[in-house]
């Protein structure tokens, strides 16, 4: 039996701005990555997202990013590992309060946006993130890009790790994601994206944008649901995985 988690980045509304269809997405996933107020989210949104996760029986994790509200956390920032570690601790503490109030326990941590991508290739930043998580709660799972420093550094400090793949993103030969600024970075053909996802889970391989076969481990699939067609895409992925004999469940149920 194959096991895989379906995760989505949620709670990214802020103030008067509503981003995403969180309630609809939560019904389809097994784990939620909740924004912690730096790149998106605010206290009311965090509280409401935690409530929705509790009611749906979805595991909750922190989704900390750079302090970059205007850039939605997608701009690279020149922060030292010491700064990054402090930013992590601050955001973990914030979401922990709302999770506890909702009667939930944090399951995992997944960095957001530029912080995620930079740490995937920068061992010092990855170690800062891993240390912050381990010092906060060493039972948490660190969710990171397959074959990245985020996973190796987390393992080095004794954390459990989960290898993340992306259903609708193209890969480079080194296993990193094709930057969104490049043509072909996002896969718009739903059936192609689903077929690639099933292959990543069952065969541990994906074809790079340049044609190479890239080995990877797929513990968790990141899906986005910020519009009605995307929500339908998430439904189709889950349905197809089930038909292919893949058990969709939260990370905490199968990550050792």
N, C-alpha and C positions, 0 to 999 in steps of 0.2 A: 504493500500500500504506500503510495506517495502522499506526503503531507506538505501543505504549503499555506502560508498566511497571505491574506489580502489586506493591504494597508492603504490608507489614504490620508493626505494632509488636510486637516480640518481646523475649525475654529479660527479661520483667518479673516473673519469680518472685523471691523474696527469702527467704533463710534457710529457715525451715520452711514457707514459703507457696509453693504452686505456682499460678501464674496463666497461663491460656492453654494451648493445645494446639500448642505450637511445632513439634514434629516433623511433625505432620499438615499444618500451615499451610505450612511451608517447602517441602513437596512441590508446592505449587500456585502459589507466587509467584516473582517474578524478582528482587526486592530486599527485604532485611530491614533494619528500623530497630531497632537493638539498644540497649536501655536501658543507661545508663552509670553507674548506682549512686546517683544523686541522688533521682529519683522512684521508682525500682524497680531491680531487678537487684543482683547482688553479684558479687565476683570469680569464684566458681565458676560462676555462671550465665552470666556473660559468656564465660568460656572454653568452656563447653559449647555455647552458642549459636553461637559462631564455628566450632566443630568441625562442628556440624550444617550450617551454611551452606556450609562447604568441601565436605563430602561430597555435598551436593545441588547444588552448582554455582550457588548463589544469591549475588548480590552483597550486600555488607555495608555498612551505613552507621551512623553514630552517631545516637542518639536522646536528646540531652541535655535535661534539664528543670530546673525550680527545685529547690532542696534541700528537698524536701517529701515525705518518705517517708510520713508519716501521711496526707497528703491526696492521695497518688498523683500529685502534680504538677499537680493540677487546680484548685488555689486560687491566685487572683491574689496576687502578692507585691509589696511596694513596694521594689523593688531598683533601684538606679541603673544606667545603662548601663555604668559602669565595673565594677560588681559582676557584671552579666550577662556581660560579656565575659570576666571571670576565671572564672566558673562554666563557661562554654563551653570555655575552654582546658583547664581541669582535666579535664572529662569526655572531651573529644576525646583527650587524652593517655592516659587510662585505657583506652578501647576500642582505641586504636591498638596498645597493647602486646599485647592478646589477639589482635587480628587478625593482627599480625605473627607471633606465636607459632604461629598456625594456618596461616601461609603465605598470608595474604590481604592485599589492599590495600583500604583504605577507598575506597568509591565516592562517598558522599554524606553529607550531614548533614540531618537533619530534626528541628527542635525539637519538644518534647513539650508537650501539654496547654495549661495556662494560658500558658506562655511563648510557645508557637506562636501562640495566639490574640491575646495582647497585642501581640506584635511585628507581627502582621498589620496592626494599626491604629496602631502607634506607630513612627514613622520612626526615632527615636533608639534604641529598643531593637533594631529591625531592623538598624540600622547597626552596633551593638555586636556583634550576632551575626555579621553578615557579615564584619566586620573580624577577629573571632576566628578564623573559618574560613579567611579568606584568609591570615592570618599563620601559621596552622598548616600549611596546604597549599592553595595557590591552584589546584590541579588538581581539588579536590573540587567536587561539584555541590551547591548548596543547594536543597533541596526545600521548597517553601512553598506556602501557600494561593494558588490562582489569584487574580490581580488584587490582590495584597496588597503592603504595604511590604517584606515579606521578600524578594520577588523584585526589586523596583526597587532596593532598597539593595544587594542582592547584585550586581546588574548594575553598579551604580555603582562598586563596588570591584574589578570585573573578574572576578567569579566566573561560572561557568556556572550556569544556573538550570533547575529543572524545576517546572512548574506542576502542583500536586496537586489532585485532586478526590476526593470521597467518595461511595462507592456507596450508602450507606444513611443519609445525612444530608440534611436539608432545608436549603435556601438562603434567605437573605434577599435583598431586591431589590438591595442593595449588593454582593452577591457573598460576603458573610460567611456563616458557618454559623449556623443557628438555635440559640440556646443550649439545652443539654440540659434546662434547667429548664422549658422551654416545651413545651406539647403539640404534637406533630407534628414534633419535632426529629429523631427517628429514624424512618426508613421501615421498617416491618415487613413490608410486602408485597414478597416476594422478586422476583416478576416485574416489578413496577413499578420497583424499584430497579435491576434489570438493564437494563430498557428505557431508563431515565434515563441509566445509565452508557454504554450504546452511543451514545446521542444526544450525550452530552458529548464522546465521543471522535471521532465521525464528523461531527457538525455544529457542535461548539464552542458548544453552548447548553444551558442548564438552566432549567426553570420554577421561579421562586421560590415560596415558600409563599403569597405574596400574589398570584400569578398573572403577574407580570412575566417577560419573557424575559431571562435574564442571559447575556451572552457570556463565555466563558472558554476557556482552552486546557487540554487534558487530556493532560499528558505521563505522569502517574502516577496510578493509582487506589489509594486506601487501602482495604484490606479488613481486617476483623477476624475472628478465628477463635478466640474464647475459649470456645466450646462446640461440641458436635458438629453442631448445625444450622447454625452459622455457617461451619464448615469446609465443609459441603456447599454452602453459598451461594457460597463462594469458588470451588469446583469449577465450579459452574454459570455463574458470571461468566466464568471463563476459557474454558469450552467455548463459550459464546455468542459471546464476542469472536472466537474462532477461526472460528466458523461465519460471522461477519459480515465476514470478511476482514481482521481486525485481528491484527497480529503482536505477541504478548506477549513482551517481552524487557527485559533490564536497561537502566537509564537510560544507562549508559556506552556502550551500543552505538549510540545514536542522538542523544543530546544533544550539540550542537556547542558 
